[in-house]
């Protein structure tokens, strides 16, 4: 099933990829200025252009910081950590700091960008405290968390102004799992009781029974991906064009509509979609809606609570498939 993914999923997988993506977004002046304002020391931030940034800057024996900001009077080295447990190298931060002590720039800084719960943050600070000196006038106090950058995008409404930033903030939230997850009072009431697990168990049993039924028949059938809890159900291939019908729990749809068991069609063929809608109508199911590029209907309470639910649901699915294939 087509889940809510971003254009960066499957492309950005490593820390260098992640750094390159961030670097690319610095070409946008409003974002660049807003990001530079997170650095808490004074230099002429409005004179910094995208061309002043460089990735994998070579400092010679002192190593390669992920991003460097280089201008006539300013030199800032950025070390980027996009994983919670990424180790520090021997040059982080000692080598970079030593390099800056030899720089003739008027404004100098060493900045860490990392997750808020970066495992080696205390070690980074200890190493820095051991080597830094006030006489060097190198700013090291600013540590930027990825959560700060996500908040910046939201606060400045970059995500509303550009679909690229909307994709980017979604990607950051997903990468660092920034969306808070908690149970509200209604969730608590529902979860901490006997009724909910009993209802969910029976719902899963309905789906399992249907899978067993269709597995015995001459259908091309496959179960939902393992370790994928966005859904619980199975797929039936309908035509030579690999159009598919999904039956089961699609949690996003359930949350959106309040209906736990759905039947969803994945097809771009207008004729197939029309036949699907005809099959739904003939079987007295609710009209399909568009949801995440699928056509979706559901089995309501009367069918799920019927003593003959197994037979009724099976027949209706078969009738819809028959309508499409014939």
C-alpha angles and dihedrals in degrees: 000000000000106000129196099277133154132236088253097058112109091015102063105054107134136054093252089051090049092049092048091052092052090046090052092055090056088074087078106089099211091050092044093052093045090050093049089052087065088068105090103215133079124261131129097282096170091062092059113107129189088255089065090069123083132179125222090012110196113230092172113229091005095069136241118296113208095242131008129195109210127181137144092277106014134067120176125170119204123201111197126203117183097171126068094227104034108141124236117245123224090263094054105124105334099063094046091048092051089050091054092051087063094046118105093209117129093223119040133174143165113210130187119206111192147135114288092246096043105164097222098043094109090049090051091052093047092052090048094049090051095056109027125099131191090225091066092062092215114151111228102150097094117090114174120205122206087236087063090054092049090050090049092055090049095044093050090041092231088147090060093047098048133030088212091063090043088057092043097052090046089051092050092048091051096043094052096030091235097160107103115236119201139139116252121210092271091050090049092051091049099042100042097062140074097247099067099053089044091052093045092048092052091046090053090048090055090054093045091051092052091048090053091049095051093041088064091054130075095267130125098239136171134181121236116271117282116252089021108122095172085090143011117204145062143277129233119200108225110183144011088268090065095247107168140209119207123204122186143046117338102184098202090052091045091052091047099045106021091236115123103195120047142175112217132185124210108197140122092196111108092206092053091047091051092050090048090054090047091051091050092051094047090052095049096244123144117271113272120254129205110255123168091335093309129108106234137189130161147214109250131212097278093061097041093049096045117111088229094048093127093057096038095051093044093051094048093051091048091049091052091049090047090051091053098042096044 
